[in-house]
Amino acid sequence: MLISSIAFRGQSLDEAKLGVLAAALIATVGGWAAFRVIRRLPPEVRARQISRTADDLVDLSDDVDPACSHHCSLAMTFAP
């Protein structure tokens, strides 16, 4: 609303304020409704849906040599 009060005047300002308030209300009601629907699902269905969305994590970092301290890895990072 701060930006709209700087950018608009008169009826345009009123419409912008109404749009911001309507968007906030719609988002709140939509989020509430989504959580209510999800809560009403049987636990087995919710567990099945959650398990299908988990992908395997890919480890992109190099393995750390336990014999070397963190200073060695920093030295290798900044080496030319």
N, C-alpha and C positions, 0 to 999 in steps of 0.2 A: 504494500500500500504506500510505502514511502516513495518508491520510484514513480508510481502512478500519480501521486500528489505533486511530484515535480514535473512530470511529463504532460499531464492533462489538466484542463480547466473546465468548469461548468458541467454540462451533461455528460461529456466524455469521462470526466473524473468520477461522476456518480456511477456510470456503467462499469468502469474499471473496478471500483470498490465492490460493486455487486458481483462482478465476475470472480474476484478474489475470494470473497466470502462464500459464494456458491461452490467454487472449486474445493475449498476447505471442507465444507459441509458434505459434498458428494464423496470426497476421499475418505472422510471419517465414517460415513454410513457404509460405503463400499467395503472398507477394511473390516468394520464390525460384522457385516453380513458374511464376508468370506470366512472369518474366524468362526462364526456360528455354524456355517455349513460344514466346515472341516471338523468341528467339535462333535457334530452329530453323526459323522461317519463311524462305523464300527472300528474298534481298535485293530482288527486284522487288516482291514482295507487301508487304514492309515499307515500301518507298518509296511505293507506291501508297496504302497506308493513311495514311501520314504526310501525303501531299500532299492527301488528302481532308479532313483535319481543320483545315487552315489557312484561316481566314477573313480577308478583307481587313480591315486595321486602319482604323478611322475616326479621323481627326485632328480632335479636338474643340477644339484650341487655335487662337487667332487667329494669323494670319500676323504675323511680326515685321518691323518696318520697320528695315532695316539702318542708316538715317541716325539713328535714335533709339537712345539707349543704354538699358540696362536700368533706369536711373533713371526714364525717361519712363514705362515700363510700370508701375513701382511707383507712380508718382504717379497714373496713371489708375486703378489698382486701388483706391486708398484715397480717391479723390476722391468727394465727396458727390453 
